[in-house]
């Protein structure tokens, strides 16, 4: 025990001697050579994260199609080529955004707008090319891109980004059909270009479906990064807003005139000495003619009752299905009896799919709603609707369109020889149906229902014809 204790004392003594020698050496050095160690020895390197799997997948799928679209745009025209370059630039910016967002905690709205600044600028430039060249012969092509580019705003949509992409794709479809119809037999490059843009939106939809079904997943990769690091990666030239130091306004004090006022009052009767006399002819009577006093009546203001949105419902009442007051919903109705009917009322931004054959269906007071059904025995009626779409996958004998603005009717090849379309007080009615002269399965032809009529009196009878230029 004693030997172990002595050994430990010797070890401690050696350590003390080494510390003493080190202290003497530091004291002997000149002051310039003794540099205190700072708390921050080196600044942290710039944040350069590697691309995560979802970002790499975006670049290899959506970005690859976008690169092909950019190449094809160069053969279509100079203005379209400019849009193609910007589309490809937007895809690169969105890849960086995805790679940053999955490492960043969900920001507030103001910071979110700063993160989107670069992409918003690029999308605005794409749309401006169309707006500034409305007289261009390539207006339809420019509109295809400007209408469909909104699909890349899916990163701002929560819960239903895929539905948002489909809506933007439908917005571009009107112009894609125009380009397909115009250049079908004359310029195959235009056809390939249009189909590549549609493929771009379809690829984007598939990517979002596989990775971000309910929207961007903020900060699911650890460790998370700061907002400044995120903005630096997105090349956002938008420093955070700082509150300016508030400067106190100088207080302007009015001169104290109370002393002068009291000195004038102290003059007594002499205060009127400086007044001038006025002739009676120049005097103005101060008497006010008596007027009957009207009693004040209280006006009762009737408060307008605010209409509250009724709760949406989908019920079967006897043999009548009722779907009403639905907003941004996807609904399926399963018909179990051919005698059942469907009544769709006051739906907005929804998609309704009807399975199996039914007796009749009606859409009333709906907007931006799509209806897909198999077959109808009696008729399909549209009343008081706006911007709606209906599609018959099989047969429908009669389609009645009344007081409706903006309708797209999609017919199957089975319904072409059977259907009758009756319109009244309606505008912008377009009929889409398979082109009988095309060998491609999904090559649709679009025609519109004329709106202008000419009426004349012939031998005492009224004769009405469609104006030729309406076709």
Residue, then its C-alpha position, 0 to 999 in steps of 0.5 A: x500500500x505504501x509503495x503504491x501511494x509513493x508512486x502516485x505522488x511521484x506521478x502527480x509531482x511530474x505533472x505539476x513540474x510540466x505545467x510550471x515549465x509550460x507557464x514559464x515558457x509562455x511568459x517568456x514569449x513576446x506579447x505579439x506571439x501570445x494569441x488568445x484563442x477566440x471562441x469562434x476559431x473558424x466560421x462554419x462552411x457554407x451549407x451545401x447539402x447533397x440532393x436527397x432521393x426525392x430531389x434526384x428523382x425529380x431531376x431525373x424524371x420531371x427534369x428529363x422531360x423538361x429538357x426534351x421539351x426545351x429542345x423541341x421548343x427550339x424547333x417551334x419558334x423563337x418565342x416558344x424557345x424562350x418559354x422552353x428555356x424558362x420552363x427548364x430553368x423553373x424545373x431546376x429551381x424547383x429541384x433546389x426548392x424540394x431539396x431545401x424544403x425537406x430539410x427546413x421547418x415549415x415557415x410562416x407565410x411571409x418567409x414562405x413567400x421569400x422562398x418562392x420568390x425565384x420561382x414566381x419570377x420565372x413563372x411570371x416571365x413565362x406568362x409575360x411572353x404570351x401577354x406581350x405577344x397576343x398578336x403573334x401567330x404562335x399565340x396558341x402555342x404560347x398559351x399552352x405553356x402559360x396556361x399549363x405552367x401553373x401546375x408547378x405551383x403545386x408546392x403551395x397546395x396542401x392536401x390536394x396537390x394532384x387535383x391542382x395539377x389536373x386543373x392546370x392541365x385541363x386549362x391548357x387542354x383547350x389550346x393543346x387541342x387547337x394546336x393539334x387540330x391546326x398542325x395535324x397534317x401540316x407540321x408534325x414537329x408541333x404535334x410532338x411538341x404539344x404531346x411532350x408538354x402534356x407528358x411533362x405535366x403527366x410526369x409531374x402528376x405521377x411524381x407528386x403522387x409517389x412522393x408528396x401526396x398531401x403536399x410538401x413534407x417540411x423538415x422530415x430530414x434531420x438535422x434541419x437547416x436555417x432559413x438563411x441557409x435555405x435562401x442562400x441555396x435558392x439564390x434568393x436576393x431578398x434580405x429579411x425585413x428589418x424594423x427601422x429605428x423610429x425617430x421621435x417627431x419634434x413637438x411643435x409648441x404653439x406660442x403661449x397667447x393666454x397672457x396677451x388675451x388676459x391683458x386685452x380683457x383687463x382694458x375693460x370698456x377701453x377694449x372697444x376703442x379700436x372698433x369702427x362704426x358701421x352704417x345701418x345700411x351695411x348691417x346684416x340682420x342676425x334674425x333667422x326666420x322661424x322654420x317648422x321643426x321636423x321631428x327626428x325619426x329613427x330609421x330602422x335598418x334591416x340587417x341582411x341575412x347572410x347566407x351560410x353555406x349548407x353542409x354537403x351531403x350524398x344520400x339516396x332518397x328512394x330512387x333518387x341520388x342527391x349530391x349537393x353543396x360539395x366543394x373541392x371533393x371527389x365523389x363516386x356514386x354507385x348505381x344499383x338499379x337502372x331506374x335510379x336518377x342523380x341530381x347534382x346541386x350547388x357543387x364547386x370544384x368537384x369531380x363526380x363519377x357515376x358507376x353503372x347505368x342510370x335512368x337520368x341525371x341533372x346538374x343544377x347551379x354547379x361551377x368548375x365541376x366535372x361529371x363522368x358517367x357510363x350510360x343514361x337511359x333518358x337524358x342528361x340535363x345541365x341547368x344554371x351551370x358555369x364552367x362544367x365538364x361532362x363525359x359519357x364513357x358509353x351512351x347517352x341519347x339526349x343532352x339538354x343544356x340550358x342557361x349554362x356558360x362554359x361547357x365541355x362535352x366529351x362523347x365516346x365513339x358509342x354515343x356519336x350516332x345516338x346523341x342529340x344535344x339541345x342548347x338554350x340561352x347557353x354560351x361556350x358549348x364545346x363538343x369533343x369526340x373521337x376523330x373518325x379519320x384518326x387511327x390513334x385511340x385518344x385523338x379527339x376532335x373539338x367543335x363548338x355549338x354556334x351561338x349566332x342566328x339569322x332570322x328572316x321573314x320568307x312568304x310570311x313565315x319566320x325562317x332562322x338559320x345559323x350564320x356561316x361564320x359561326x362554324 
